[in-house]
Amino acid sequence: MTSAPVADGRSARKAATRDAIADALLDLLAEGHLRPTAREIAARAGISLRSIYVHFDDLEDLLCVAARRHFTRIAPMLEPTPTTGSMRARAENLVQHRVNLYANLGAIGRATQLQAPFSPTLERIVRDARARSKKEIERLFAPELEALAPARRASAVAVIEVLVGSHAWEALRDVHNLDVRTAMTAVVDAVLRELAE
């Protein structure tokens, strides 16, 4: 008679521990530790090192769960950019949207890209994000892209996808030390040049 509540309690504790471990990893990543050890994660979660391997197959499994957990939190930010307004207004909206997204993805986004070549699951997450990015660009600038020859259109979409990507944004901000407004204007202007006939 009491086995169901006991089982439910055990499941709830297991889920809570898994969440605590994933959150500990996310916290460490947010603090700039892009490759924390299992010992550091366990210490942050307040559990034994052994518990990590009871709840996860390995650190890659943990990173995949943490990445999914984080991306679920930011899912509301993945709403499509409006297709109304001038070409410049749409480009500005796209760049602003991406800058906000990268600010919220933070270290988990960088860690996901860093580990993706070694993890089929993370590679799929990154590949799906790129495919969504390409579709958004094609949707957002459909009239301008339609006016371009097919080869030129494919090239423009590819270049714009790079321009509004996280690597370009990090290079402009961290390598070249551009302030946010200057970097955003530079990206918007470059996007508009790509869409010119």
LINQUI-V667947 format. One record per residue. N is the residue number from 0. OMEGA is omega in whole degrees, 0 to 359 (none if undefined). Layout:
# LINQUI-V667947
n/omega
N/OMEGA
N/OMEGA
This chain:
# LINQUI-V667947
n/omega
0/183
1/185
2/181
3/178
4/178
5/179
6/179
7/178
8/179
9/179
10/180
11/178
12/179
13/180
14/180
15/179
16/177
17/179
18/180
19/179
20/179
21/179
22/177
23/177
24/180
25/178
26/180
27/178
28/180
29/179
30/176
31/177
32/186
33/178
34/181
35/179
36/177
37/180
38/179
39/180
40/179
41/180
42/180
43/181
44/181
45/180
46/177
47/177
48/181
49/183
50/179
51/183
52/171
53/186
54/181
55/180
56/180
57/182
58/177
59/177
60/179
61/180
62/178
63/179
64/180
65/180
66/178
67/180
68/180
69/181
70/175
71/179
72/184
73/182
74/179
75/180
76/183
77/176
78/181
79/175
80/181
81/181
82/181
83/177
84/180
85/178
86/179
87/180
88/178
89/178
90/178
91/178
92/179
93/182
94/178
95/179
96/180
97/180
98/177
99/180
100/181
101/178
102/181
103/176
104/176
105/187
106/180
107/176
108/178
109/180
110/178
111/179
112/180
113/184
114/185
115/180
116/183
117/184
118/178
119/180
120/179
121/177
122/179
123/178
124/180
125/180
126/179
127/179
128/179
129/180
130/177
131/179
132/180
133/180
134/179
135/179
136/180
137/179
138/186
139/183
140/183
141/182
142/181
143/180
144/180
145/181
146/182
147/174
148/185
149/181
150/179
151/179
152/180
153/178
154/181
155/180
156/181
157/182
158/179
159/179
160/176
161/182
162/183
163/180
164/183
165/181
166/179
167/181
168/179
169/179
170/180
171/184
172/189
173/181
174/184
175/174
176/176
177/175
178/187
179/183
180/180
181/180
182/180
183/179
184/179
185/180
186/179
187/180
188/179
189/177
190/181
191/177
192/179
193/183
194/179
195/179
196/none
